């Protein structure tokens, strides 16, 4: 049995994740994705980058990103991570530790203190944290069909937020890795769910639920998994809005 299978027995978790999957499936049938998928992918990438920046306190909206109206290395790092995700989706289930290092390198390579205060791409954890990262990587490289993609992504995201393997840009890496988990598990192979916008829409819940996950209690774990399902639903709705706007402008 998959070690994560008992989490599906927590109250309301299975329903929350199934509702999210159903909403994603409906999104993927939108007319804008018939022949115009590349346009949607590009727009989702911009919205996702803007949302993950906002979650870390950076105000850089989609139009500023589109115009290149920024000179902050944090912003350029987030864009580099976002642009790299499609090429890393197939690598993630084979070598998650390499991908985590790559994501962190991209996110931090232009920071002025890179290589001085921290080493880009280097995981820095104590013995307990190392054990949890090893366990997480084992779950990624030895998946089962018992666990839905949404749960796999939620666990990746929650563990990276909790363990904090990187002293800088850790949350950016966590959100990116969770998107790769959704892609590699087949729920979002083209990275079309604007899930980070879903987290941003429910930001107080996002912050509270990640703290709850860190407690390791059944209630805390349930809180995070339910939030993740709701964030996926909100992210799918954001993508539908993007699709509608693209069709209106066509």
VOBA-1610 file (N, C-alpha, C; in pm, whole numbers, padded with zeros to 5 digits, always signed):
BEGIN
Unk+00083-00120+00000Unk+00000+00000+00000Unk+00087+00125+00000Unk+00044+00226-00074Unk+00117+00351-00077Unk+00118+00414+00062Unk+00234+00463+00109Unk+00239+00522+00243Unk+00151+00645+00260Unk+00111+00706+00149Unk+00023+00822+00158Unk-00125+00786+00155Unk-00155+00659+00127Unk-00295+00618+00113Unk-00382+00652+00234Unk-00332+00636+00357Unk-00417+00669+00473Unk-00464+00814+00475Unk-00392+00904+00407Unk-00433+01044+00406Unk-00567+01064+00334Unk-00597+00972+00242Unk-00724+00981+00171Unk-00842+00950+00261Unk-00815+00888+00375Unk-00922+00855+00469Unk-00957+00971+00561Unk-00876+01076+00561Unk-00906+01192+00643Unk-01034+01259+00592Unk-01114+01306+00684Unk-01245+01362+00651Unk-01236+01471+00544Unk-01316+01456+00439Unk-01333+01555+00332Unk-01216+01566+00236Unk-01107+01497+00261Unk-00989+01511+00174Unk-01014+01451+00036Unk-01062+01327+00032Unk-01085+01262-00097Unk-01183+01342-00182Unk-01289+01393-00121Unk-01388+01472-00195Unk-01327+01601-00248Unk-01245+01668-00166Unk-01184+01794-00209Unk-01093+01772-00328Unk-01015+01665-00326Unk-00923+01638-00435Unk-00996+01591-00560Unk-01104+01515-00542Unk-01182+01470-00656Unk-01255+01587-00721Unk-01308+01677-00641Unk-01373+01796-00697Unk-01273+01879-00778Unk-01152+01890-00727Unk-01048+01964-00799Unk-01019+01898-00933Unk-01005+01766-00932Unk-00977+01695-01058Unk-01089+01715-01159Unk-01213+01710-01113Unk-01327+01729-01203Unk-01326+01868-01264Unk-01291+01969-01184Unk-01285+02106-01236Unk-01171+02123-01336Unk-01059+02058-01310Unk-00948+02064-01405Unk-00986+01996-01536Unk-01051+01882-01526Unk-01095+01812-01648Unk-01186+01900-01732Unk-01279+01970-01667Unk-01369+02059-01742Unk-01291+02173-01808Unk-01192+02225-01737Unk-01109+02332-01792Unk-01039+02288-01919Unk-00990+02165-01919Unk-00911+02117-02032Unk-00992+02098-02159Unk-01126+02107-02148Unk-01211+02097-02267Unk-01245+02233-02326Unk-01189+02339-02271Unk-01224+02473-02321Unk-01183+02487-02467Unk-01265+02558-02541Unk-01244+02575-02686Unk-01110+02640-02718Unk-01062+02727-02629Unk-00936+02797-02655Unk-00817+02702-02659Unk-00832+02584-02604Unk-00722+02487-02601Unk-00720+02398-02725Unk-00811+02423-02816Unk-00814+02347-02941Unk-00741+02426-03048Unk-00611+02406-03054Unk-00531+02475-03153Unk-00462+02599-03101Unk-00506+02648-02984Unk-00444+02768-02929Unk-00375+02742-02797Unk-00334+02618-02776Unk-00276+02578-02649Unk-00150+02656-02614Unk-00067+02684-02713Unk+00059+02754-02688Unk+00034+02894-02631Unk-00069+02961-02682Unk-00102+03094-02632Unk-00146+03087-02486Unk-00227+02987-02455Unk-00275+02971-02317Unk-00157+02938-02226Unk-00070+02850-02270Unk+00048+02813-02189Unk+00132+02936-02156Unk+00154+03021-02255Unk+00236+03140-02234Unk+00170+03235-02135Unk+00038+03250-02148Unk-00033+03341-02058Unk-00040+03284-01917Unk-00061+03155-01905Unk-00062+03090-01773Unk+00074+03106-01705Unk+00181+03095-01783Unk+00315+03111-01726Unk+00332+03250-01665Unk+00285+03353-01734Unk+00295+03490-01682Unk+00211+03507-01556Unk+00088+03458-01560Unk+00000+03469-01443Unk+00056+03392-01324Unk+00114+03276-01351Unk+00171+03195-01243Unk+00292+03264-01182Unk+00377+03322-01266Unk+00494+03393-01216Unk+00453+03513-01132Unk+00355+03587-01179Unk+00306+03703-01103Unk+00249+03660-00969Unk+00174+03549-00967Unk+00112+03503-00844Unk+00215+03454-00743Unk+00314+03378-00788Unk+00413+03327-00693Unk+00498+03441-00637Unk+00521+03544-00717Unk+00590+03663-00667Unk+00506+03733-00562Unk+00377+03748-00589Unk+00288+03815-00495Unk+00280+03739-00362Unk+00282+03607-00369Unk+00279+03527-00246Unk+00402+03550-00159Unk+00510+03594-00222Unk+00632+03626-00147Unk+00649+03776-00124Unk+00540+03852-00152Unk+00543+03995-00121Unk+00594+04086-00229Unk+00609+04037-00352Unk+00658+04119-00463Unk+00542+04160-00552Unk+00530+04288-00578Unk+00423+04341-00662Unk+00474+04357-00805Unk+00447+04257-00886Unk+00489+04262-01027Unk+00379+04195-01109Unk+00287+04277-01159Unk+00170+04220-01225Unk+00205+04165-01363Unk+00106+04103-01424Unk+00126+04034-01551Unk+00176+04128-01660Unk+00118+04247-01667Unk+00157+04339-01774Unk+00302+04387-01758Unk+00347+04407-01636Unk+00487+04443-01614Unk+00579+04329-01656Unk+00541+04207-01625Unk+00622+04093-01665Unk+00625+04081-01818Unk+00509+04101-01879Unk+00501+04090-02025Unk+00591+04194-02093Unk+00595+04314-02034Unk+00672+04423-02092Unk+00819+04420-02052Unk+00854+04333-01957Unk+00992+04330-01908Unk+01025+04451-01823Unk+00920+04508-01760Unk+00936+04630-01682Unk+00978+04598-01538Unk+01098+04547-01523Unk+01150+04514-01390Unk+01301+04499-01400Unk+01369+04520-01288Unk+01514+04497-01284Unk+01554+04425-01156Unk+01455+04360-01094Unk+01478+04289-00968Unk+01524+04147-00998Unk+01637+04102-00942Unk+01684+03965-00969Unk+01590+03857-00915Unk+01509+03891-00815Unk+01409+03794-00767Unk+01307+03768-00875Unk+01261+03873-00941Unk+01164+03860-01049Unk+01223+03782-01165Unk+01344+03816-01205Unk+01406+03743-01316Unk+01428+03597-01280Unk+01456+03569-01154Unk+01472+03431-01110Unk+01344+03352-01118Unk+01233+03413-01076Unk+01103+03346-01085Unk+01066+03319-01230Unk+01092+03415-01317Unk+01064+03393-01460Unk+01150+03279-01516Unk+01275+03272-01475Unk+01364+03165-01521Unk+01311+03029-01476Unk+01264+03021-01353Unk+01206+02897-01302Unk+01082+02860-01383Unk+00994+02957-01405Unk+00870+02931-01478Unk+00898+02883-01620Unk+00994+02945-01685Unk+01028+02908-01823Unk+01090+02769-01832Unk+01154+02725-01724Unk+01223+02596-01726Unk+01130+02478-01697Unk+01013+02504-01641Unk+00928+02394-01596Unk+00893+02292-01705Unk+00854+02334-01826Unk+00821+02232-01926Unk+00934+02134-01954Unk+01058+02182-01951Unk+01172+02094-01980Unk+01207+02004-01862Unk+01153+02034-01745Unk+01187+01956-01625Unk+01078+01856-01585Unk+00963+01862-01652Unk+00851+01777-01611Unk+00884+01628-01620Unk+00956+01588-01724Unk+00990+01447-01740Unk+01108+01406-01651Unk+01185+01502-01607Unk+01302+01473-01523Unk+01260+01456-01376Unk+01158+01529-01335Unk+01114+01529-01195Unk+01092+01389-01137Unk+01014+01301-01203Unk+00989+01170-01141Unk+01110+01078-01140Unk+01213+01113-01215Unk+01334+01030-01223Unk+01441+01080-01127Unk+01454+01211-01119Unk+01562+01270-01039Unk+01515+01397-00968Unk+01427+01384-00869Unk+01372+01503-00804Unk+01477+01589-00732Unk+01579+01525-00678Unk+01681+01603-00607Unk+01756+01694-00706Unk+01786+01642-00823Unk+01851+01724-00926Unk+01760+01840-00965Unk+01631+01813-00982Unk+01538+01918-01024Unk+01526+02026-00917Unk+01519+01986-00791Unk+01512+02085-00683Unk+01635+02177-00687Unk+01751+02117-00704Unk+01874+02197-00713Unk+01871+02290-00833Unk+01822+02240-00946Unk+01814+02321-01068Unk+01719+02438-01050Unk+01603+02411-00990Unk+01506+02518-00967Unk+01564+02626-00877Unk+01634+02583-00773Unk+01692+02681-00681Unk+01803+02761-00748Unk+01882+02695-00829Unk+01989+02765-00902Unk+01930+02873-00993Unk+01823+02838-01063Unk+01759+02935-01152Unk+01699+03051-01074Unk+01638+03020-00961Unk+01569+03122-00883Unk+01665+03221-00819Unk+01787+03178-00792Unk+01878+03261-00710Unk+02007+03303-00779Unk+02028+03262-00901Unk+02159+03281-00964Unk+02199+03427-00978Unk+02101+03518-00989Unk+02133+03660-01008Unk+02128+03741-00879Unk+02101+03676-00768Unk+02095+03749-00642Unk+02236+03792-00600Unk+02252+03912-00546Unk+02385+03963-00514Unk+02459+03883-00407Unk+02383+03815-00320Unk+02449+03738-00213Unk+02465+03590-00247Unk+02430+03552-00371Unk+02446+03413-00413Unk+02593+03375-00413Unk+02624+03260-00356Unk+02761+03213-00348Unk+02838+03269-00230Unk+02776+03363-00157Unk+02840+03421-00039Unk+02763+03380+00086Unk+02636+03423+00092Unk+02553+03387+00208Unk+02489+03250+00193Unk+02479+03201+00070Unk+02423+03068+00044Unk+02475+03020-00089Unk+02466+02891-00113Unk+02513+02832-00238Unk+02393+02795-00324Unk+02375+02858-00439Unk+02261+02824-00525Unk+02259+02675-00559Unk+02144+02614-00540Unk+02127+02473-00572Unk+02162+02378-00460Unk+02214+02429-00350Unk+02256+02341-00241Unk+02147+02327-00135Unk+02109+02204-00105Unk+02014+02177+00001Unk+02085+02187+00135Unk+02028+02265+00225Unk+02089+02286+00356Unk+01988+02250+00465Unk+02002+02130+00520Unk+01910+02082+00623Unk+01987+02004+00729Unk+01923+01988+00845Unk+01983+01906+00950Unk+01951+01759+00923Unk+01987+01673+01016Unk+01969+01529+00995Unk+01822+01492+00977Unk+01736+01552+01058Unk+01593+01526+01046Unk+01540+01573+00911Unk+01580+01694+00871Unk+01537+01746+00742Unk+01588+01661+00627Unk+01710+01613+00639Unk+01766+01528+00534Unk+01685+01400+00518Unk+01642+01343+00630Unk+01561+01221+00625Unk+01427+01248+00555Unk+01369+01364+00582Unk+01241+01396+00520Unk+01257+01423+00371Unk+01364+01488+00331Unk+01388+01510+00188Unk+01412+01376+00117Unk+01488+01287+00182Unk+01510+01154+00124Unk+01378+01079+00107Unk+01293+01088+00208Unk+01163+01020+00202Unk+01076+01080+00092Unk+01080+01212+00079Unk+01002+01278-00025Unk+01049+01236-00164Unk+01179+01234-00184Unk+01233+01192-00314Unk+01198+01047-00344Unk+01196+00963-00242Unk+01158+00823-00262Unk+01012+00811-00305Unk+00926+00895-00247Unk+00785+00893-00287Unk+00769+00936-00432Unk+00850+01032-00475Unk+00841+01081-00613Unk+00890+00977-00712Unk+01000+00910-00679Unk+01060+00816-00775Unk+00997+00677-00769Unk+00914+00652-00668Unk+00846+00522-00657Unk+00695+00543-00641Unk+00632+00603-00741Unk+00489+00635-00728Unk+00401+00511-00742Unk+00279+00523-00693Unk+00179+00419-00715Unk+00056+00485-00777Unk-00033+00400-00829Unk-00157+00452-00889Unk-00264+00481-00785Unk-00235+00445-00659Unk-00334+00464-00554Unk-00356+00611-00520Unk-00254+00692-00537Unk-00258+00829-00490Unk-00286+00925-00605Unk-00389+01010-00592Unk-00418+01107-00699Unk-00307+01209-00713Unk-00297+01264-00832Unk-00191+01361-00860Unk-00199+01482-00768Unk-00321+01524-00736Unk-00336+01641-00649Unk-00276+01616-00512Unk-00291+01494-00460Unk-00233+01465-00329Unk-00080+01460-00339Unk-00028+01399-00443Unk+00117+01393-00460Unk+00176+01534-00463Unk+00111+01624-00537Unk+00160+01762-00547Unk+00148+01834-00414Unk+00038+01810-00343Unk+00018+01875-00214Unk+00124+01833-00114Unk+00160+01706-00116Unk+00262+01656-00023Unk+00399+01715-00057Unk+00432+01718-00185Unk+00558+01780-00228Unk+00564+01924-00181Unk+00459+01997-00209Unk+00452+02139-00173Unk+00462+02158-00021Unk+00381+02084+00051Unk+00378+02098+00197Unk+00510+02061+00263Unk+00571+01953+00219Unk+00697+01910+00279Unk+00809+02010+00252Unk+00815+02063+00131Unk+00921+02159+00100Unk+00902+02291+00177Unk+00778+02331+00198Unk+00752+02449+00279Unk+00790+02424+00425Unk+00765+02303+00472Unk+00789+02270+00613Unk+00936+02246+00642Unk+01003+02169+00559Unk+01144+02134+00582Unk+01236+02251+00548Unk+01198+02332+00449Unk+01276+02447+00405Unk+01421+02408+00373Unk+01440+02329+00267Unk+01576+02286+00233Unk+01665+02397+00179Unk+01604+02509+00139Unk+01682+02620+00085Unk+01661+02745+00170Unk+01767+02812+00209Unk+01753+02930+00295Unk+01697+03052+00223Unk+01704+03053+00091Unk+01655+03164+00009Unk+01571+03105-00105Unk+01459+03170-00137Unk+01372+03129-00249Unk+01313+02990-00230Unk+01304+02944-00108Unk+01251+02810-00083Unk+01106+02795-00130Unk+01023+02896-00102Unk+00881+02886-00137Unk+00859+02886-00287Unk+00943+02961-00358Unk+00936+02960-00505Unk+00964+02819-00558Unk+01066+02756-00503Unk+01100+02620-00544Unk+00988+02522-00508Unk+00931+02538-00389Unk+00824+02448-00345Unk+00705+02454-00439Unk+00664+02575-00476Unk+00548+02588-00565Unk+00579+02534-00704Unk+00701+02557-00752Unk+00739+02505-00883Unk+00744+02352-00882Unk+00799+02294-00778Unk+00807+02148-00769Unk+00668+02086-00764Unk+00576+02151-00695Unk+00440+02099-00689Unk+00375+02101-00827Unk+00401+02205-00905Unk+00348+02209-01042Unk+00408+02096-01126Unk+00534+02066-01106Unk+00596+01953-01177Unk+00533+01821-01135Unk+00497+01810-01008Unk+00431+01688-00962Unk+00296+01671-01031Unk+00221+01779-01046Unk+00093+01773-01117Unk+00114+01732-01263Unk+00220+01785-01324Unk+00247+01753-01465Unk+00290+01608-01482Unk+00384+01564-01399Unk+00439+01430-01416Unk+00339+01321-01381Unk+00242+01354-01295Unk+00139+01256-01259Unk+00020+01258-01354Unk+00026+01346-01456Unk-00074+01342-01562Unk-00196+01431-01544Unk-00208+01499-01430Unk-00324+01585-01412Unk-00310+01713-01494Unk-00188+01764-01505Unk-00164+01889-01575Unk-00037+01879-01659Unk-00036+01790-01758Unk+00087+01764-01833Unk+00141+01885-01909Unk+00055+01979-01944Unk+00097+02097-02019Unk+00113+02219-01929Unk+00105+02200-01798Unk+00122+02311-01702Unk+00023+02424-01730Unk-00104+02387-01742Unk-00209+02482-01776Unk-00289+02531-01655Unk-00272+02466-01540Unk-00345+02510-01421Unk-00270+02626-01357Unk-00339+02737-01337Unk-00276+02853-01275Unk-00287+02837-01123Unk-00228+02730-01071Unk-00251+02693-00932Unk-00196+02797-00834Unk-00087+02862-00868Unk-00033+02962-00777Unk-00128+03081-00762Unk-00203+03111-00867Unk-00307+03213-00855Unk-00417+03165-00762Unk-00440+03034-00760Unk-00536+02978-00665Unk-00490+02994-00522Unk-00360+02972-00497Unk-00306+02994-00363Unk-00317+03142-00325Unk-00290+03230-00421Unk-00295+03373-00393Unk-00438+03418-00362Unk-00534+03365-00436Unk-00674+03399-00412Unk-00717+03362-00271Unk-00658+03254-00220Unk-00692+03206-00085Unk-00570+03221+00007Unk-00502+03334-00003Unk-00374+03350+00065Unk-00379+03329+00217Unk-00475+03388+00290Unk-00477+03362+00435Unk-00490+03213+00467Unk-00574+03145+00390Unk-00590+03001+00409Unk-00461+02927+00373Unk-00396+02972+00266Unk-00270+02912+00222Unk-00165+02919+00333Unk-00152+03035+00394Unk-00054+03053+00501Unk-00091+02970+00623Unk-00218+02974+00661Unk-00261+02899+00778Unk-00252+02749+00758Unk-00288+02703+00638Unk-00288+02559+00612Unk-00146+02503+00606Unk-00051+02583+00554Unk+00086+02531+00550Unk+00143+02521+00691Unk+00106+02614+00778Unk+00147+02602+00918Unk+00083+02480+00982Unk-00042+02455+00948Unk-00112+02339+01003Unk-00045+02209+00957Unk-00006+02204+00828Unk+00064+02085+00777Unk+00190+02058+00859Unk+00262+02163+00893Unk+00389+02149+00964Unk+00373+02085+01102Unk+00253+02091+01157Unk+00231+02028+01288Unk+00231+01877+01278Unk+00198+01824+01160Unk+00194+01680+01142Unk+00072+01612+01202Unk-00020+01689+01259Unk-00140+01630+01318Unk-00240+01595+01208Unk-00332+01502+01234Unk-00434+01472+01133Unk-00514+01595+01091Unk-00551+01680+01187Unk-00626+01801+01152Unk-00541+01895+01067Unk-00413+01907+01099Unk-00325+01994+01023Unk-00305+01944+00881Unk-00283+01814+00867Unk-00265+01755+00735Unk-00393+01771+00652Unk-00507+01744+00716Unk-00634+01759+00646Unk-00655+01903+00598Unk-00621+01999+00682Unk-00638+02139+00646Unk-00559+02173+00520Unk-00435+02127+00513Unk-00351+02156+00397Unk-00402+02087+00271Unk-00439+01961+00282Unk-00485+01887+00164Unk-00616+01945+00110Unk-00705+01985+00200Unk-00829+02049+00156Unk-00799+02183+00088Unk-00708+02259+00147Unk-00671+02385+00082Unk-00617+02359-00057Unk-00533+02257-00072Unk-00472+02233-00201Unk-00578+02203-00306Unk-00678+02124-00268Unk-00787+02097-00361Unk-00860+02224-00403Unk-00886+02311-00306Unk-00955+02437-00337Unk-00868+02529-00424Unk-00737+02529-00398Unk-00647+02611-00478Unk-00642+02562-00623Unk-00647+02431-00641Unk-00650+02376-00777Unk-00778+02418-00849Unk-00891+02413-00778Unk-01016+02458-00837Unk-01007+02604-00878Unk-00955+02689-00788Unk-00942+02831-00818Unk-00843+02853-00932Unk-00738+02774-00937Unk-00641+02785-01045Unk-00700+02746-01179Unk-00783+02642-01180Unk-00851+02602-01303Unk-00947+02711-01349Unk-01015+02776-01253Unk-01106+02886-01287Unk-01029+03004-01346Unk-00910+03030-01292Unk-00825+03137-01345Unk-00785+03106-01489Unk-00752+02981-01517Unk-00715+02943-01653Unk-00834+02957-01748Unk-00952+02921-01700Unk-01072+02939-01783Unk-01091+03087-01817Unk-01065+03174-01720Unk-01077+03317-01746Unk-00974+03362-01850Unk-00853+03309-01839Unk-00749+03339-01937Unk-00793+03294-02076Unk-00849+03174-02084Unk-00897+03121-02213Unk-01005+03212-02272Unk-01097+03256-02188Unk-01206+03343-02236Unk-01153+03476-02287Unk-01055+03532-02215Unk-00998+03660-02257Unk-00923+03646-02389Unk-00852+03535-02406Unk-00779+03515-02531Unk-00874+03502-02649Unk-00985+03432-02628Unk-01081+03415-02735Unk-01149+03547-02769Unk-01174+03629-02667Unk-01238+03759-02689Unk-01147+03852-02769Unk-01016+03841-02745Unk-00920+03928-02812Unk-00878+03878-02949Unk-00915+03752-02978Unk-00871+03693-03106Unk-00937+03761-03226
//
